[in-house]
Amino acid sequence: MDRPFDRPTVRALTGSIPVVSRAVPEPSPRHVGQRPAVVAFGGGHGLSATLGALRLVTDRITAVVTVADDGGSSGRLRTEFGALPPGDLRMALSALCDDSEWGQTWRDVLQHRFATEGPLDHHALGNLLIVALWELLEDNVEGLDWVARLLGARGRVLPMANVPLEIEADVESCGASRVVRGQTHVALSEGRITEVRLSPPDPPVPPEVLTAVGEADWVVLGPGSWFSSVMPHLVVPRLRQALVATRARRCLTLNLPGPDDESGGMSAIDHLAVLAHHAPDLRLDAVIVDPTAIDSLERMRYAAGHLGAELMVRDVRHSDGSARHERLRLAAAYSDVFDVDHLS
């Protein structure tokens, strides 16, 4: 009977894999003219949009990704293996993949989703690959670093916690308040979400995340599902403390107005109020907002200033009018915020 490889054997075998580019560059001292080190927080499509834009501005990127997904392929693997939900981590890795044929091919492999009548139906191959590496290496961060090397990723992807999280939200509807649990249910809940919490409330945070935040030049929050992708980072005590204490400057990218989701038709000012409620001690330096999201420029500037931030009104919406950020426009906005003179 075949025996599973032990960890030293895995290292010996995988050591022969060609590496296109380093997933984790050696730390280097800061100097004038060096591109900024940026840590981006979020999950899902919002974080992917951020990373796609950031990679045009800098090659020093760390993505810190939510690990509360409990639906679809990620939810099934989370339940079956007790692992972190890999889907949002996979999407972040794909967003950072190298532009070479090698990187683009492996990105497509990672994103490939099976359609079958069997148990593999709707599983993304990348989710299976990530979970396999976690089982072989017994280390969440190291497993993600190996996938990053395979893709030639222009940056690093880290989980926000070392254990799967459950989102719990207070939802008000028709004059009554109820508690909704689970990211899938929170995202689809009808009513106004007033607060989110996590279980466990004080999860272990990978030390690599705290180091990256401490050494960053800029930290970026948003865009994305406000209550299930953005706010979770701010209710983890160690993450919030790191974000408050870091010498990095902080930039918030606001969502674009579009079809109602878990935000329940909230305005841009409402989004800022929710952030201030969940992290009252967090100060910002810049808030990027598309002009279509602003009802009153004066009130918007006041709300951003209340958080210590300069309001950066930039056209970042996709030209087709959908509620999507256009990569080049968002990259130009980040370039302005970071004061970077040129794009890749």
N, C-alpha and C positions, 0 to 999 in steps of 0.2 A: 504494500500500500504506500502510495506517495506520502511523504511527510512534508508539512509546510516548512518553508525556509525560515530559519531563525534570523534575528536582526543582523548579526555580522555577515551572514551569507547574502542577505538582501543588499547590504552596503557594498559587498564585494562585486556582486553582479551588476548593480546599478551604477557602479563607479565607471563602467565602460561606456555609459550613454553619452553621446556627444552633447556638449552644452553650447547652445547658440550664444547666450549671453548670461552674465551672472544675474541671478534673481535678487541677491542681496549684496549690493556693492559694499566694499570696505568703507568704513566711515572715514571721512576726510575733513580736515579743518576748514572752517568757513573763511572765505576771503572775498574781497570785492570782485564782482563780476560772476561769481558762481551762481548757478541757477538755484532757486529756492527749494528747500526741503519742505514738502507739503504732505500733511496727513489728512486724508479725506474720510469722513465718517458717513455711514448710511447703509443702504441695502437696496437690492432689486434694481429696477430700471433707472431710478434716480441717481444712484451711485454710479452706475455704468455710464450715464451721460456725463457726470462730473469727471470720471476717469478718462473718458474719451477726449474731453477738452483739455484736461490737465496735462496729458502726455504730449500735447502740442506746445506746452509752455515750459515744462521741466521734465527731466528724467529721474528726479529724486522724489518718488511718490510712494507713500504707504497708504493702503486702503484698510480701514478698520470696519468690519462688516457685522451687521446684526446676525444673531444666531437664534432667532425665535420662530422661524418658519415652521409651521406644523401641517402644511397642506401639500398635496401633489407628491411628486417623487421624493422631495426632501422630507416630508412628513412621514412617508412610509419607511424610509431608511432610518430616520430618527427613532421611530417606534421599534423597528426590527433589530437594530444594532445598538441602540442607546447612544448613537453618535450625534455630533453636532449636525444640524441640517445643512447640507453642502450647497444647496442651490444658489443662494446669493453669493457665496464665496466663489463658486464656479463662474458666475456672471462677471464678477469683478476681475477674476483672472483673465477671462476672455477679452474684457475691455482693455486690458493692458498688454495683450499679446503683441509680439513683434510683427512688423509689416512685411517681413520676408515671406516667401512661399512656405517655408517651414512653419513659421508662426501662424500664418493664416490657415494652413491646412490643419494644424493641431487645434486651432480655435474651433474650426468646423467640427472636428471629431469630438471635442469636449462638449459642444453644444448639441450634438446629434441626439435626437430623442426617438426612441423606439416606438413603433406602432404595430402592435401584435395582439393576438387573442390570448396570449399567455401572461405570466407574471411580470415580464419585463415591460409590459405596455406602459407608455408614458414616462418611463425612466430615462433621464438624460445620462448618456454614457459618462460624461464628466463627473456626475455625482457618484457613479459606481467606482470610477478611478480614484477619486478623492477618498472615499470611504475605505477602499482597498489599501491605499497608502497609509491611512491612519491605523488600520489593523496591523500592517506589517511593521511600521516604524514606531507605533505606540506613542506618537507625538503629533498633535494637531498642527503646530506651526511648521515642523519639519516636513510633514506631508504636503502642505500647501507650497512650501518652498520648492519641493521637487516638481510639482506641477508647473510652477512658475518657470523653472529652468527648462522644462520640456517645451514650453511655449515661447521661450525667449522673452519673457514678460519684462516690460519697462517699468519695474516697480515691484513692490511686495504686497501681499494680501494676508491680513491677519484677522482672526475672529475676535470680536469684542469681549468674549468670555470663553473660558475653557470648558463650560458645561452648557447644555441646551437650556434655553430660557423660555418661560411662558409669560406672555403679555396678559395683563389684567387691566381692564378699563372700566371706569365709571361712566355710564351712558345715561343721559337724561332724555326722556321722551314722554310727551303728553302729561307733563307735570310730575312724572314719577322717575325715580332713579333706579338703575339696576347695574349689576356687575356682569361684565362679559369677559370670558377667559379664552385665550388662544388667539394667535395672530389672524388666522383665517376668519374667525367670528368677529374680531374687532374690526377688521377691514370691511366687513359686510354689514356691520351693525347699523340699524336705523335709529337716528336720534343724534344728539350732540354729545360728543365725548368731552368730558371735563377734566379727566386725569387718567394717567397711565402709571402702572407699577409693573414690577417684574418679580417672578418667582424662579429661583431664590432671589431675595432682595439685595443681597451683597455677594454676587458671584465672583469667583476668582478670575482675575484679568491677566492675560499673558504678560509677563514682564517686558516682552518685546514691544507691546503696545505702549506701555508707560514710558519706555525709553524713547520710542519714536516721537511721542507727544512732547517729551521734555527737550528733545533735540531739534524740533521742527522750527522752520521760519514762519510757516503759515499753517493754520488748521482750518479746514473747510467743512462746514455742515450743510446738508441739503444739496439739491432738492430731493424730494421723495415723499412717500407716504408719511405724513407728519407724525402720526401716533404710533405706527408700527415699524418705521425705518429710521426716523430722525430722533424723536424723543427718547427711545430706549437708551441711547448712549448717555443721555443726561441724567438718568435716574439710577445709574450704576455708581455707587458712592466713589469708588476708586477712579473711575473714568472722569466723573465730574470734578473731583479734586485735582486730577492731572490737568484738565482743561482750564480750570481756574488758575492753577499755579504756573502753567507753562509761560516761558518768555516769548513764545510764538505769538504772532498776531492772529486774529480770528475773523474768518469771513463766513457769512451766512448767505446761501443762495436760495431765494424764495421760489416757491412753485409758481407755475403758470396757471391762469384761470382756465378751467375746463369742466368737463362733466363731473358732477358731484361724486366724491369718493368718501373715504372715512372722515375727511375734513368737514363734510356736511355744508359745503358752500361758504366756508370761512373766508374772510377777506385777508389780504396780505397783512394788515395791521393785527387781525385776530391771530394769525400765525405767530407774530412777534410776541403777542400777549401770552400765548400758550408756552412759548419758550421761556419767557421771563417767569412764568408761574412755576415751571418745573425746575428751573435753574436760576433762582433769583440772584445768586452771587456771580453769575457768568457775565462778563463784559465782552462786547464785540468791537471790532475795528472797522468792518465794512459789511454792508448789506447790499447784495446785488438783486435788483428787481427789474422785471420787464415793464415797460410803460403800460401795457395792457392790464397789468395787475393792480394799478394804482387808481383809487377813486379820488383821493385828495392828496396832491403832492405835499402840501404844507403839513397835513396830519401825518403823512408817511415819514417825512423828515423828522418830525417831532418824536414819533415812535422809535425810529432808529436811533436818534440821538439820546433817547432815554436809556438805551442799552449801551451808550458810549460809541456808537458806530456812525460812520459817514455813509449816507445813502448814495449808492451808485446805480443810477437809472440807465440801463443798457438794453438795447434791442437784442434779446437772446432767443426769441421764439423762432421756431422753424418756419420757413417761408410758405409752407402749405397751410399755415394757420392752425395746425393742430397744437394740442397742449404738450408739445415736446420742445426741449432745448436743442438748438442747432449747434453742432459741435464747434464749428469755426467761430461763430458769434460768441459762444460761451467762453471759448479759449481767449478771444480778444478781450472779453470782460475780465477774465482772470489776469491776463497780461497787464491790463491797466491797474488792477488792484494790487498786484504784486510788484508793479513798476518794472516789469521785464520789457526790454527794448525790442525783442524779436521773438517770433514763433519758430518752432521746428519746421 
